[in-house]
Amino acid sequence: MDIPKEKNVSSWRQHGFVVYPKAVTHFYVLRYLQWLIRGGTNAAYSTHHQSLWDIRMYEPVYNAFSEVLGDQALMVSLDPQETNKIQGRVCLQTEITIHKSNNPQSINLCDLIIFDSERCHLDLDLDFDSFWLPLTMIPANEFDDVAIQERVQYWHAKPFRTYLSPLGSKLLGLESWEPCLP
């Protein structure tokens, strides 16, 4: 992800979306797709599968959301009700073309797109020919203590063990972002 920060900020301000090419390694995306093919979407506690946490904890993904949101203290959105207007998706197919402002743009496998759903009306989930991994982070300060405790209890109740890095523990809410940020 060697896009200059100024280009990202400019794209965000002008178009309401920014694309981070190859934000996720092929290994993580292919492992996630393999899990889906084996029936992963119907699995209990699927939001806490290791493949998903590996993608969420991947530094370039975290850094992209941190840059767009202007905040280092983030939490992963696990529930659509938690998600605010800023949305993220990882491309799960070879190439998808989005049309925005009469300017088609190709999104490729492993690319991350972050968009403001109020400013940039992209209905990525409604296009049945496109496959996306919903992946959104929001500022941690938007969560209250009760919501964080529910997230943590749900994570502990899952039937399989998931490894979380120190960043992953903060993104879930197991550890506080205070007093220091990464």
N, C-alpha and C positions, 0 to 999 in steps of 0.2 A: 504494500500500500504506500507507494511513493508519490501520491498526489500532493502538491504543495497546499498547505493549509489555506492560503489566500484564495486558491481556485475553489476549494470546498465552500468557504464562507461566501464567495461571490455567487456560486450556483445556488446555495441555500437561500440567500437574500433575493435573488432574481427569479428563481423558478419554484422555490418551496420544496425542493428535493435535492439530494446529492447522492451520487453513486460512488462507492468505494470498490474499485475493481480488485478482485481476488482477495477480499477481506478475510475469507475463510479458506483454509487449505483444502485441497481436493480430498485428502485423507478423511478429514472430519465430515465433509459433505457426503462422500461415498459410504462411509460407515453409517451415517444417519439414514441414507437411502436404503442400504441393505437391511437395516432394522425395520424400516417402514415396509419393505417388501415382505418381510417375515411376519407382518401383522402388528407392527409396533403401535399403530394409531389406536388400536382397540385395547391396548394394555392398560391395566390399572396404573394410575400415577404416572402416565406417560410424560407429563411435563417435567418429571424429575429423572428421566432416563439419562444415563451417563453421556450418551452421544450429544444430547442437547446441552447438558452442562459444559461439556468440553468446548462446544461452539460459543456458548455464552461467556465462558471464562477466557477465551482466546483474546489476548491483549489487543490486537488490531480492531476487533469488534468493540470491545469496551472503549478503546480510545476514540473510535468513530462516534459513538453515542455521546461520550464525554465532550468531544469537540462541538457537536451539533447542539447539545443541550446546554453547553457552557457550565457544566457542573461535574465534579469528579465523584461526588457521593451519589451513586446510582443504585437502583434495584431492578432486577429483572421483572418484567410484567409477566405473571403466570396466568392471569385471568383477564379476559377481554374487558371486564368491568374496571380493572385497574388501569387500563390503557388510556392515556390521554390522547390528544390530537396528533402527537408525533408517533409515527409507525415505522417499523423496520421489517424488511423482508430479505431473505437470502435466496438467490436464484438457484433452483434445483434442476435446471435443464441446460442444455448446451447454449442456447441463445433465445432470448425473448426481446422483442422490439416493443418499446413503449412509445406512444405518440403524445407529446406534450408541447403545446404552443407551436404546432406545425413543424416540429423539429423531432423526427424519429431518433430514438437513441437505443442502441443495442445493450442489453444487459446479459452477461454471460454467467455460466456456471461458477458458483462461489462468490459472485459479486454481491455486495450488500447495498441496498437502497434504503435510505432513510427519508421519509417525506412527512410534510405537515398536511394532514388530511383536510384541514380547512382551507389552506391556500393552494394545494395541489391535489386536485380531485382524480386520484388514481384508484380504480377499482380492481386492484391486482388479484384479489381473492375471487372475483366474479368471472374472470377469464378462465374458462374451463380448459383451454389449451395451454395454460401456463401453470407451472408448479413452483410454489414458493414456500419457504420455511418462515412462518411468522416469528419474528425475533425483535422484541421491543424492550427498551430500558427506559425508566423514568426516574426523575430525581427522588432520592431516598426520603427527602423531607416531606413528600406527599403522603407518606404512610403514617398511620397512627400506630400506637403500641399494640392495640388489639389486632389489627390487620397483620402486623409482623408476627405476633404470636401464633395466629392461625396458619400463616405460611410455614412457620417453623414446625408446628405440630404436624401439619400435613406431610412435610418432608420427612420427619422422623417416623411417620406411620407407614411409609412405603414398604413394599415387600422385598426390596432389593437394596443393596448397599451402593451408595453413590459417593465418589470422591469429590470433595470440593477443595480447591486451592484457597489460600487466604482471600484472594479476590472473590472467588465464588461464595465463600462464607458471608462476605459483606453484601454481595449482590442478592443473596437469599434473605438476609436479615439475621443470620446466626450471630454475626459480630457487628458491632457499631462502626460507623465510619469515623467517629471521633475517638481520640483527639487528633489522629494523624490521617492524612489521605495518602494514597499510593504515590 
